[in-house]
């Protein structure tokens, strides 16, 4: 046979549909023109692989190919005709008959006018035409990938490298741009970086699901950021100005005098920014941290102060 489609795909003649599809995906990726832009041999090989897969992936075409070879499309439904004589002419054609031992002039069947003769073969040709419809090209399947990025990268944006396992077993390193303010669970689409099409259509996409790693101090809700800020007893009583790190730089936070633990200060526009809309806010929750190993004299002074300002902070605490 002129073209051995099985050899082109590198599979045996008893290969299953799954084996044929797997072999095709590997070869299509290897010889794809986009990956070999200046390689004429690769382009030719890619076309051969496409042709072979189109036949072997279709059960009817494959059956005809197995019976008659790569010239199967020229064979009618009943199989090949009788062997031709010298010069490619059937043995009975020179006698003017319709077959061996038959001496009938075919023109006589139509009154000798010739019109019927030509019409017969015209109609026969129309009935004998085979219309071959090619399946519309389909997109290759997408590749799903999960990527965990640092909390700060999800808020501020950045870049990351990922290693994608391709169908033919090769690993490809891809640079991914992380947009500013991307939320946990969102997906980034890289067009044309997925699996190749099985029949000449566009490649699929690479779908990257982003997971943000937790931060030891900050928490995020959409564009809102929350952070717990430790302050000393003296800062809580007398008030103070303290430095507070934020995603956009260190700012000065004013602690009002007489601040209790749990008080929240709202900092507008210091939360998560994004490509669209205004930035979120940052909420700083103040937490009083008592000194370690307070001496007896200091403890007595605190007790004296507490007795002077006797209050029950739990009067409104109910079940």
C-alpha positions, 0 to 999 in steps of 0.5 A, a space after each residue: 500500500 502506498 501510504 501506511 497510516 498505521 506506520 505513520 502513527 506508529 501503532 499496530 494494525 490491531 491498535 484500539 481507538 484509544 491507542 490511535 488517539 494517544 499516538 496522534 496527540 503525541 505526534 501532533 504536539 511534536 510536529 505542530 507548525 506553531 512549535 516548529 515554525 521554520 521546519 518544512 519537514 515537521 509541517 509535512 509530517 504534521 499533515 501526514 499524521 493528520 491524514 492518517 488519523 482522519 482515516 483510522 479514527 473513523 471506523 468506516 474509513 478504517 474498515 475500507 482502508 484495511 481492505 483496499 489500502 490508501 486508494 480505498 476512496 476510489 473503490 465502489 461499495 461492491 469492492 474493486 471491479 474486474 481486472 482490465 485488459 491490455 492498456 487498461 481496457 476491460 477485455 470485452 470493451 473492444 468487441 462493442 458488447 456489454 460483456 463476454 459472449 454478448 454481441 449487442 450494440 449499446 447504441 441500439 438500446 437508445 434508438 441510435 440517437 446517441 442522446 440516451 447513451 450520453 444521458 445514461 453515463 451522465 446519470 450514472 456518474 452523478 449516482 456514482 459520485 461519493 460525497 466525502 464530508 470532513 468533520 469540522 475542526 474541534 478545539 483541543 481539550 483544556 489542561 487544568 492546573 492548580 497554583 498556590 502563590 504567596 499571600 502578598 503575590 495575590 494582593 500585589 500581583 507578580 509572576 510565577 513559573 509552572 511546569 506543565 506535563 504535556 501529552 507526549 510526556 515532555 515537561 514545559 516551563 511556562 511563565 504566568 503573570 499574576 494580576 493585582 488583587 486576584 481572589 482565592 479560587 479564581 482562574 487564569 486562562 492561557 489561550 492555546 497552551 492546552 492540548 492539541 486538536 485531534 483534527 486540525 482545530 485550535 489548541 485548547 487552553 491552560 486553565 490555572 486555578 489560583 490558591 493564596 497561601 495564608 499570611 501569619 498576621 493579615 486576613 482577607 475578605 474580598 478587597 478588605 484586609 484585617 490585621 491584629 496590632 499589638 500595643 502596650 498598656 502605656 500606649 493604650 492608656 496614654 495614646 500613641 502613634 505607632 508604625 503599621 506595615 501595609 501592602 502599600 508601605 508603612 503608615 503611622 497609626 494613631 492610637 487614641 488615649 484609653 483604648 481597649 483591646 478589640 477596638 478597630 481602626 479603619 484605614 481607607 484605601 489601605 486594603 486590596 487594590 485591583 485593576 477595576 474599582 477603588 481599593 478596599 480598606 484595612 481594619 486594624 484591631 488593637 490588642 493590649 499586651 501586658 508586660 511579662 513578669 510584672 513586679 510586686 510593687 507595680 502590680 499593687 499600683 495597678 490594683 490601686 488604680 483599678 480600685 479607684 476606677 471600679 467598673 464591671 466591663 461585663 455588665 452587658 454580657 448575657 446568654 
